[in-house]
């Protein structure tokens, strides 16, 4: 989403933190620009100069907040790296932030601009990190080199997204190991 004038970094941080905290603590759709401005101690006009809509502010807050909450460790044990990452994603999805993600996805279903922004700014950076770990796994001889990476990532993360969006089963920390146990035999390189 197009951004306006140059930002004061401290005010921007306060706006993003306020938006993230407010949306995570209230029912979806109940946080407005006035609420964010008051919590961040900035003028409403300041927010509108930098973001075109409430959704744009919340998406930026979501991008910044979730990247901090779901780091991808980088060791030479790729399976353990994925399992650890799945645990952080599960923790995030079970937190109030999971509600924000669901709200963004609901809005994305009716607004192609939001859908595109969500894919480009929220989804793709995470996908790129996961792709890098898959490539490293191939280099280390831990992952087969004949697989479609997009399919592999869908298989690894799909159960979490399905449970977040459908809600048919809860997500627990133990699911990280269960997902990797189910997926890894199909993607692991044959041992010499």
FISERO-824226 format. One record per residue: residue in one letter; chain; x, y, z of N, C-alpha, C in turn. Coordinates in steps of 0.001 Angstrom, whole numbers, padded with zeros to 6 digits. Atoms other than C-alpha are relative to their C-alpha. Last residue first. Layout:
<nodes>
+--------+--------+---------+---------+---------+---------+---------+---------+---------+---------+---------+
: residu : chaine :     n_X :     n_Y :     n_Z :    ca_X :    ca_Y :    ca_Z :     c_X :     c_Y :     c_Z :
+--------+--------+---------+---------+---------+---------+---------+---------+---------+---------+---------+
:      A :      A :       X :       Y :       Z :       X :       Y :       Z :       X :       Y :       Z :
...
+--------+--------+---------+---------+---------+---------+---------+---------+---------+---------+---------+
</nodes>
This chain:
<nodes>
+--------+--------+---------+---------+---------+---------+---------+---------+---------+---------+---------+
: residu : chaine :     n_X :     n_Y :     n_Z :    ca_X :    ca_Y :    ca_Z :     c_X :     c_Y :     c_Z :
+--------+--------+---------+---------+---------+---------+---------+---------+---------+---------+---------+
:      X :      A : -001039 :  000718 :  000758 :  024477 : -043140 :  002255 :  000263 : -001347 :  000657 :
:      X :      A : -001304 :  000064 : -000682 :  021232 : -042025 :  003800 :  000972 : -000835 : -000813 :
:      X :      A : -000356 :  001372 : -000359 :  018411 : -041199 :  001414 :  001382 :  000013 :  000652 :
:      X :      A : -000893 :  000652 :  000958 :  017537 : -037520 :  001522 :  000310 : -001410 :  000486 :
:      X :      A : -001376 :  000243 : -000406 :  014604 : -036584 :  003726 :  000788 : -000693 : -001098 :
:      X :      A : -000897 : -001006 :  000574 :  011489 : -035221 :  002016 :  001459 : -000233 :  000347 :
:      X :      A :  000202 : -000219 :  001426 :  008979 : -038030 :  002407 :  000947 :  000994 : -000629 :
:      X :      A : -000391 :  001192 :  000769 :  010278 : -039255 :  005769 : -000158 :  000180 : -001517 :
:      X :      A : -001435 :  000172 :  000249 :  010134 : -035640 :  007029 :  000367 : -001271 : -000758 :
:      X :      A : -000478 : -000525 :  001278 :  006417 : -034983 :  006588 :  001430 : -000444 : -000314 :
:      X :      A :  000825 :  000454 :  001119 :  004737 : -037070 :  009304 :  000603 :  000379 : -001350 :
:      X :      A : -000051 :  001470 :  000059 :  007441 : -036714 :  011961 : -000765 : -000525 : -001217 :
:      X :      A : -001295 :  000377 :  000582 :  007754 : -032992 :  011102 :  000154 : -001519 : -000073 :
:      X :      A : -000040 : -000388 :  001417 :  004014 : -032522 :  011627 :  001334 : -000409 : -000612 :
:      X :      A :  000866 :  000919 :  000738 :  003986 : -034518 :  014872 : -000018 :  000329 : -001495 :
:      X :      A : -000704 :  001273 :  000183 :  006996 : -032634 :  016216 : -000846 : -000969 : -000821 :
:      X :      A : -001204 : -000278 :  000786 :  005345 : -029262 :  015663 :  000759 : -001290 : -000281 :
:      X :      A :  000303 :  000155 :  001422 :  001980 : -030614 :  016846 :  001218 :  000269 : -000875 :
:      X :      A : -000378 :  001355 :  000423 :  003440 : -031025 :  020333 : -000298 : -000247 : -001481 :
:      X :      A : -001437 :  000032 :  000263 :  003295 : -027244 :  020787 :  000442 : -001378 : -000487 :
:      X :      A : -000804 :  000095 : -001217 : -000488 : -027400 :  020498 :  001462 : -000099 : -000389 :
:      X :      A : -001424 :  000078 :  000290 : -002946 : -026262 :  017842 :  000737 : -000099 :  001333 :
:      X :      A : -000894 : -000990 : -000603 : -006605 : -027016 :  018417 :  001433 : -000192 : -000485 :
:      X :      A : -000814 :  000603 : -001047 : -008743 : -028938 :  015951 :  000892 :  001082 :  000603 :
:      X :      A :  000579 :  001319 : -000264 : -011595 : -027904 :  013614 :  000752 : -000758 :  001090 :
:      X :      A :  000256 :  000162 : -001433 : -010583 : -024257 :  013850 : -000583 : -001347 :  000373 :
:      X :      A :  001203 :  000820 : -000131 : -010957 : -023718 :  010127 : -000371 : -000208 :  001455 :
:      X :      A :  001142 : -000544 :  000732 : -008540 : -020807 :  009721 : -001292 : -000784 :  000209 :
:      X :      A :  000248 : -001407 : -000324 : -005912 : -021528 :  012359 : -001302 :  000477 : -000628 :
:      X :      A :  000561 : -000062 : -001354 : -006245 : -025303 :  012029 : -000260 :  001434 :  000440 :
:      X :      A :  001341 :  000589 :  000019 : -005782 : -025108 :  008273 : -000644 :  000092 :  001380 :
:      X :      A :  000917 : -000968 :  000598 : -002865 : -022688 :  008587 : -001429 : -000540 : -000030 :
:      X :      A :  000145 : -001117 : -000928 : -001086 : -025024 :  011018 : -000995 :  001025 : -000533 :
:      X :      A :  000816 :  000386 : -001159 : -001707 : -028141 :  008932 : -000229 :  001156 :  000985 :
:      X :      A :  001435 :  000109 :  000258 : -000489 : -026355 :  005781 : -000834 : -000408 :  001198 :
:      X :      A :  000744 : -001048 : -000705 :  002911 : -025377 :  007182 : -001515 : -000103 : -000152 :
:      X :      A : -000507 : -000255 : -001348 :  004929 : -028499 :  006360 : -000903 :  000974 :  000757 :
:      X :      A :  000204 :  001190 : -000831 :  002896 : -029741 :  003382 :  000440 :  000256 :  001443 :
:      X :      A :  001441 :  000136 : -000246 :  002647 : -026273 :  001836 : -000275 : -001183 :  000922 :
:      X :      A :  000365 : -001015 : -000997 :  006398 : -025892 :  002329 : -001495 : -000021 :  000296 :
:      X :      A : -000578 :  000381 : -001298 :  007072 : -029199 :  000556 : -000417 :  001005 :  001074 :
:      X :      A :  000809 :  001108 : -000524 :  004680 : -028345 : -002282 :  000498 : -000398 :  001390 :
:      X :      A :  001301 : -000577 : -000370 :  006395 : -024982 : -002817 : -000915 : -001070 :  000599 :
:      X :      A : -000075 : -000679 : -001299 :  009810 : -026639 : -002707 : -001338 :  000581 :  000452 :
:      X :      A :  000549 : -001334 :  000226 :  009020 : -029049 : -005534 : -000065 :  000697 :  001357 :
:      X :      A :  001346 : -000357 : -000445 :  011219 : -032032 : -004745 : -000378 :  001427 : -000379 :
:      X :      A :  000910 :  000176 :  001126 :  014180 : -033577 : -006566 : -001432 :  000426 :  000322 :
:      X :      A : -000129 : -001129 :  000921 :  016951 : -032345 : -004263 : -000961 : -000069 : -001178 :
:      X :      A : -000066 :  000404 :  001408 :  016039 : -034589 : -001356 :  000064 :  001237 : -000899 :
:      X :      A :  001288 : -000071 :  000703 :  016706 : -033061 :  002050 :  000217 : -000382 : -001452 :
:      X :      A :  001057 :  000426 : -000909 :  019519 : -033793 :  004531 : -001369 : -000056 : -000667 :
:      X :      A :  000352 :  001381 :  000287 :  022448 : -033705 :  002095 : -001088 : -000545 :  000913 :
:      X :      A : -000537 :  000868 : -001052 :  023869 : -030541 :  003664 : -000318 : -001477 : -000229 :
:      X :      A : -001464 : -000134 : -000015 :  023343 : -028548 :  000459 :  000634 : -000950 :  001007 :
:      X :      A : -000481 :  000714 :  001194 :  019783 : -029914 :  000219 :  001523 :  000039 : -000036 :
:      X :      A :  000166 :  001427 : -000255 :  019069 : -028839 :  003802 :  000469 : -000848 : -001169 :
:      X :      A : -001119 :  000377 : -000873 :  020488 : -025393 :  003023 : -000066 : -001498 :  000324 :
:      X :      A : -001210 :  000020 :  000829 :  018070 : -025100 :  000109 :  001225 : -000417 :  000820 :
:      X :      A :  000081 :  001186 :  000868 :  015185 : -026079 :  002397 :  001260 : -000114 : -000862 :
:      X :      A : -000323 :  001156 : -000841 :  016328 : -023505 :  004996 : -000103 : -001291 : -000813 :
:      X :      A : -001440 : -000019 : -000267 :  016414 : -020794 :  002322 :  000414 : -001189 :  000855 :
:      X :      A : -000674 :  000465 :  001213 :  012924 : -021738 :  001152 :  001510 : -000082 :  000226 :
:      X :      A :  000175 :  001452 :  000041 :  011670 : -021353 :  004731 :  000678 : -000605 : -001228 :
:      X :      A : -000826 :  000567 : -001073 :  013103 : -017848 :  004964 : -000067 : -001524 : -000020 :
:      X :      A : -001395 : -000109 :  000422 :  011604 : -016958 :  001558 :  000948 : -000580 :  001052 :
:      X :      A : -000219 :  001076 :  000969 :  008192 : -018264 :  002643 :  001461 :  000006 : -000459 :
:      X :      A : -000094 :  001228 : -000779 :  008314 : -015994 :  005659 :  000294 : -001190 : -000907 :
:      X :      A : -001257 : -000021 : -000771 :  009111 : -012984 :  003478 :  000195 : -001258 :  000842 :
:      X :      A : -001204 :  000272 :  000786 :  006372 : -014106 :  001048 :  001298 :  000112 :  000799 :
:      X :      A : -000223 :  001392 :  000382 :  003452 : -014392 :  003492 :  001372 : -000225 : -000638 :
:      X :      A :  000050 :  000886 : -001156 :  003399 : -011013 :  005251 :  000454 : -001409 : -000381 :
:      X :      A : -000701 : -000566 : -001153 :  004471 : -008399 :  002708 : -000006 : -000898 :  001222 :
:      X :      A : -001321 : -000578 :  000259 :  003696 : -009883 : -000696 :  000756 :  000354 :  001273 :
:      X :      A : -000909 :  000971 :  000616 :  000850 : -012235 :  000180 :  001407 :  000564 : -000142 :
:      X :      A : -000236 :  001066 : -000977 : -000834 : -009854 :  002604 :  000995 : -001013 : -000563 :
:      X :      A : -000900 : -000525 : -001028 : -000432 : -006930 :  000197 :  000350 : -001080 :  001022 :
:      X :      A : -001312 : -000145 :  000619 : -001991 : -008936 : -002646 :  001029 :  000490 :  001015 :
:      X :      A : -000514 :  001344 :  000275 : -004911 : -010046 : -000493 :  001410 :  000070 : -000580 :
:      X :      A : -000463 :  000530 : -001279 : -005389 : -006507 :  000817 :  000597 : -001389 : -000197 :
:      X :      A : -001172 : -000792 : -000374 : -005581 : -005213 : -002746 :  000585 : -000511 :  001307 :
:      X :      A : -001196 :  000485 :  000696 : -007894 : -008063 : -003791 :  001275 :  000778 :  000353 :
:      X :      A : -000723 : -001157 :  000517 : -010445 : -007110 : -001096 :  001295 : -000468 : -000660 :
:      X :      A :  000925 : -000921 :  000664 : -013160 : -009621 : -000188 :  000691 :  001208 : -000623 :
:      X :      A :  000943 :  000737 :  000848 : -011069 : -012656 :  000717 : -000952 :  000916 : -000747 :
:      X :      A : -000635 :  000303 :  001273 : -008240 : -010415 :  001962 : -000946 : -000742 : -000941 :
:      X :      A :  000090 : -001209 :  000834 : -010508 : -009022 :  004683 :  000591 : -000264 : -001384 :
:      X :      A :  001423 : -000213 :  000297 : -010968 : -012530 :  006102 : -000177 :  001224 : -000898 :
:      X :      A :  000381 :  000947 :  001041 : -007224 : -013145 :  005784 : -001474 :  000139 : -000372 :
:      X :      A : -000608 : -000435 :  001265 : -006449 : -009970 :  007712 : -000407 : -000929 : -001143 :
:      X :      A :  000723 : -001195 :  000446 : -008929 : -010931 :  010452 :  000546 :  000493 : -001341 :
:      X :      A :  001303 :  000428 :  000539 : -007449 : -014429 :  010708 : -000796 :  001188 : -000530 :
:      X :      A : -000267 :  000679 :  001270 : -003961 : -012949 :  011085 : -001312 : -000454 : -000635 :
:      X :      A : -000319 : -001049 :  000973 : -005219 : -010554 :  013753 :  000238 : -000629 : -001381 :
:      X :      A :  001271 : -000644 :  000356 : -006885 : -013421 :  015636 :  000230 :  001102 : -001037 :
:      X :      A :  000682 :  000921 :  000905 : -003623 : -015340 :  015548 : -001326 :  000572 : -000461 :
:      X :      A : -000450 : -000305 :  001359 : -001998 : -012265 :  017085 : -000653 : -000918 : -001020 :
:      X :      A :  000933 : -000951 :  000617 : -004109 : -012816 :  020213 :  000390 :  000388 : -001428 :
:      X :      A :  000013 : -001269 : -000729 : -001872 : -015829 :  020833 : -001062 :  000920 : -000609 :
:      X :      A :  000809 :  000164 : -001210 : -002542 : -019381 :  019609 : -000086 :  001275 :  000840 :
:      X :      A :  001386 :  000227 :  000411 : -001309 : -018546 :  016092 : -000930 : -000165 :  001202 :
:      X :      A :  000543 : -001237 :  000566 :  001890 : -017066 :  017541 : -001470 : -000165 : -000362 :
:      X :      A :  000147 : -000929 : -001135 :  002597 : -020118 :  019713 : -000628 :  001317 : -000476 :
:      X :      A :  001136 :  000475 : -000800 :  001930 : -022374 :  016725 : -000250 :  000936 :  001173 :
:      X :      A :  001203 : -000356 :  000764 :  004289 : -020265 :  014585 : -001250 : -000437 :  000761 :
:      X :      A :  000214 : -001447 : -000151 :  006997 : -020475 :  017259 : -001252 :  000456 : -000753 :
:      X :      A :  000418 : -000306 : -001381 :  006586 : -024268 :  017505 : -000244 :  001494 :  000183 :
:      X :      A :  001416 :  000356 : -000127 :  006698 : -024609 :  013701 : -000504 :  000306 :  001418 :
:      X :      A :  000765 : -001075 :  000625 :  010007 : -022751 :  013714 : -001499 : -000266 :  000086 :
:      X :      A : -000038 : -001156 : -000892 :  011493 : -025173 :  016227 : -000818 :  001154 : -000573 :
:      X :      A :  000841 :  000326 : -001148 :  010351 : -028123 :  014102 : -000045 :  001173 :  000985 :
:      X :      A :  001413 : -000082 :  000387 :  011774 : -026510 :  010981 : -000917 : -000294 :  001181 :
:      X :      A :  000300 : -001414 :  000275 :  015152 : -025879 :  012619 : -001470 :  000165 : -000373 :
:      X :      A :  000183 : -000664 : -001296 :  015185 : -029403 :  014097 : -000326 :  001480 : -000188 :
:      X :      A :  001257 :  000501 : -000561 :  014668 : -030857 :  010619 : -000294 :  000681 :  001331 :
:      X :      A :  001110 : -000656 :  000678 :  017397 : -028608 :  009247 : -001349 : -000473 :  000532 :
:      X :      A :  001022 :  001035 : -000165 :  020047 : -029675 :  011738 : -001311 :  000589 : -000522 :
:      X :      A : -000196 :  001008 :  001039 :  022981 : -027558 :  010511 : -000921 : -001197 :  000188 :
:      X :      A : -001027 :  000949 : -000408 :  021749 : -024590 :  012486 :  000217 : -000968 : -001160 :
:      X :      A : -000815 :  000482 :  001109 :  019872 : -021496 :  011375 :  001133 : -000855 :  000535 :
:      X :      A : -001390 :  000268 : -000380 :  017015 : -020501 :  013642 :  000730 : -000633 : -001174 :
:      X :      A : -000341 :  001297 :  000581 :  013918 : -019028 :  012029 :  001467 : -000256 :  000339 :
:      X :      A : -001314 :  000079 :  000651 :  012542 : -016228 :  014169 :  000245 : -001414 : -000519 :
:      X :      A : -000224 :  001313 :  000633 :  008793 : -016243 :  014789 :  001356 : -000064 : -000704 :
:      X :      A :  000527 :  001103 : -000809 :  007898 : -013484 :  017271 :  000302 : -001377 : -000576 :
:      X :      A : -000731 :  000078 : -001266 :  010085 : -010747 :  015772 : -000397 : -001248 :  000785 :
:      X :      A : -001373 :  000368 :  000352 :  008744 : -011424 :  012278 :  000853 : -000114 :  001262 :
:      X :      A : -000117 :  001452 :  000168 :  005250 : -011448 :  013763 :  001398 : -000436 : -000425 :
:      X :      A :  000157 :  000768 : -001229 :  005394 : -007949 :  015191 :  000223 : -001493 : -000170 :
:      X :      A : -001100 : -000277 : -000929 :  006803 : -006200 :  012131 : -000080 : -000897 :  001233 :
:      X :      A : -001258 :  000399 :  000626 :  004456 : -007811 :  009600 :  001154 :  000169 :  000988 :
:      X :      A : -000046 :  001459 :  000030 :  001419 : -007521 :  011880 :  001326 : -000491 : -000572 :
:      X :      A : -000227 :  000428 : -001383 :  002021 : -003854 :  012581 :  000155 : -001514 :  000077 :
:      X :      A : -001386 : -000343 : -000339 :  002363 : -003189 :  008855 :  000340 : -000454 :  001414 :
:      X :      A : -000855 :  000920 :  000743 : -000876 : -005089 :  008230 :  001467 :  000285 :  000285 :
:      X :      A :  000027 :  001290 : -000697 : -002611 : -003170 :  011014 :  000882 : -001015 : -000723 :
:      X :      A : -000726 : -000138 : -001264 : -001593 :  000177 :  009563 :  000113 : -001357 :  000688 :
:      X :      A : -001416 : -000164 :  000345 : -002696 : -000829 :  006052 :  000854 :  000122 :  001261 :
:      X :      A : -000525 :  001308 :  000362 : -006024 : -002126 :  007405 :  001487 :  000081 : -000330 :
:      X :      A : -000177 :  000750 : -001239 : -006734 :  001196 :  009108 :  000641 : -001355 : -000297 :
:      X :      A :  001175 :  000560 : -000663 : -006282 :  002936 :  005781 :  000386 : -000679 :  001303 :
:      X :      A :  001261 : -000373 :  000636 : -004029 :  004952 :  003463 : -001254 : -000495 :  000730 :
:      X :      A :  000725 :  001206 :  000404 : -000977 :  004829 :  005746 : -001357 :  000393 : -000589 :
:      X :      A : -000921 :  001114 :  000215 :  001681 :  007504 :  006325 : -000674 : -001272 : -000488 :
:      X :      A : -001080 : -000430 :  000902 : -000269 :  010753 :  006003 :  000872 : -001186 : -000386 :
:      X :      A :  000502 : -000043 :  001372 : -003349 :  009032 :  007435 :  001030 :  000524 : -001001 :
:      X :      A :  000195 :  001374 :  000483 : -001433 :  008102 :  010582 : -000458 :  000017 : -001449 :
:      X :      A : -001326 :  000588 :  000157 : -000197 :  011639 :  011094 : -000122 : -001404 : -000564 :
:      X :      A : -000505 : -000431 :  001303 : -003697 :  012980 :  010461 :  001392 : -000569 : -000271 :
:      X :      A :  000616 :  000873 :  001003 : -004965 :  010926 :  013424 :  000535 :  000340 : -001398 :
:      X :      A :  001228 : -000506 :  000616 : -002533 :  012861 :  015598 : -000508 : -000996 : -001042 :
:      X :      A : -000242 : -000742 :  001230 : -000024 :  010894 :  017629 : -001341 :  000504 : -000522 :
:      X :      A : -000241 : -001412 : -000304 : -000025 :  009609 :  021214 :  000479 :  000767 : -001241 :
:      X :      A : -001365 : -000312 :  000433 :  000301 :  005975 :  020119 :  000403 :  001431 :  000315 :
:      X :      A : -000930 :  000891 : -000697 : -002766 :  004875 :  022108 :  001459 :  000309 : -000337 :
:      X :      A :  000002 : -000309 : -001433 : -004759 :  007901 :  020961 :  001020 : -000851 :  000754 :
:      X :      A : -000624 : -001306 : -000190 : -003766 :  007476 :  017313 :  000083 :  000349 :  001486 :
:      X :      A : -001443 :  000171 :  000206 : -004577 :  003756 :  017382 :  000730 :  001314 :  000258 :
:      X :      A : -000530 :  000794 : -001111 : -008007 :  004339 :  018881 :  001517 : -000130 : -000095 :
:      X :      A :  000002 : -000855 : -001200 : -008783 :  007142 :  016425 :  000580 : -000730 :  001202 :
:      X :      A : -001148 : -000906 :  000070 : -007677 :  004923 :  013528 :  000058 :  000900 :  001227 :
:      X :      A : -000007 : -001012 :  001053 : -010233 :  002320 :  014538 :  001255 :  000854 :  000044 :
:      X :      A : -001050 : -000993 : -000205 : -010082 : -000921 :  016487 :  000006 :  000948 : -001188 :
:      X :      A :  000410 : -001030 : -000959 : -013318 : -002917 :  016676 :  001050 :  001072 :  000258 :
:      X :      A :  000778 : -001081 :  000586 : -012867 : -004959 :  013493 : -000364 :  001131 :  000938 :
:      X :      A : -000347 : -000473 :  001346 : -011743 : -008132 :  015212 : -000936 :  001105 : -000486 :
:      X :      A :  000599 :  000798 :  001078 : -012569 : -008313 :  018932 :  000353 :  000574 : -001372 :
:      X :      A :  001424 : -000274 :  000213 : -010101 : -006483 :  021134 : -000564 : -000904 : -001081 :
:      X :      A :  000729 :  000042 : -001274 : -006716 : -007304 :  022683 : -001503 :  000244 : -000135 :
:      X :      A : -000155 :  001269 : -000688 : -004664 : -008278 :  019633 : -000825 : -000117 :  001271 :
:      X :      A :  000713 :  001002 :  000784 : -006046 : -005390 :  017598 :  000107 : -001367 :  000668 :
:      X :      A :  001446 : -000211 : -000032 : -005033 : -002982 :  020321 : -000760 : -001080 : -000749 :
:      X :      A :  000553 :  000284 : -001336 : -001526 : -004371 :  020876 : -001521 :  000120 :  000027 :
:      X :      A : -000190 :  001422 : -000282 : -000597 : -004515 :  017177 : -000640 : -000378 :  001336 :
:      X :      A :  000919 :  000743 :  000865 : -002048 : -001081 :  016447 :  000069 : -001493 :  000308 :
:      X :      A :  001369 : -000236 : -000470 : -000302 :  000447 :  019455 : -001002 : -000799 : -000830 :
:      X :      A :  000183 :  000730 : -001255 :  003023 : -001158 :  018543 : -001424 :  000153 :  000527 :
:      X :      A :  000027 :  001434 :  000305 :  002733 :  000036 :  014944 : -000203 : -000840 :  001269 :
:      X :      A :  001228 :  000313 :  000744 :  001767 :  003574 :  015957 : -000096 : -001501 : -000241 :
:      X :      A :  001135 : -000091 : -000940 :  004500 :  003802 :  018619 : -001316 : -000370 : -000688 :
:      X :      A : -000079 :  001140 : -000912 :  007149 :  002548 :  016171 : -001179 : -000009 :  000957 :
:      X :      A :  000383 :  001182 :  000771 :  006022 :  005085 :  013561 :  000003 : -001234 :  000897 :
:      X :      A :  001460 : -000037 :  000158 :  006143 :  007891 :  016129 : -000487 : -001222 : -000776 :
:      X :      A :  000592 :  000265 : -001308 :  009692 :  006917 :  017091 : -001526 : -000011 : -000075 :
:      X :      A : -000137 :  001411 : -000364 :  010789 :  006613 :  013452 : -000629 : -000333 :  001350 :
:      X :      A : -000770 : -000097 : -001226 :  009385 :  010010 :  012398 :  000059 : -001427 :  000555 :
:      X :      A :  000534 :  000235 : -001332 :  008121 :  009174 :  008949 :  001014 :  000308 :  001095 :
:      X :      A : -001015 :  000609 : -000842 :  008851 :  010556 :  005511 : -000508 : -000071 :  001435 :
:      X :      A : -001230 : -000710 : -000316 :  005642 :  011438 :  003726 :  000965 : -000818 :  000853 :
:      X :      A : -000098 : -001443 :  000164 :  003009 :  009072 :  002355 :  001372 :  000527 :  000345 :
:      X :      A : -000271 : -000722 : -001230 :  002986 :  005334 :  001838 :  000195 :  001476 : -000308 :
:      X :      A : -000827 : -001183 :  000151 :  001351 :  003394 : -000936 :  000164 :  000729 :  001325 :
:      X :      A :  000849 : -001168 :  000000 :  000000 :  000000 :  000000 :  000895 :  001231 :  000000 :
+--------+--------+---------+---------+---------+---------+---------+---------+---------+---------+---------+
</nodes>
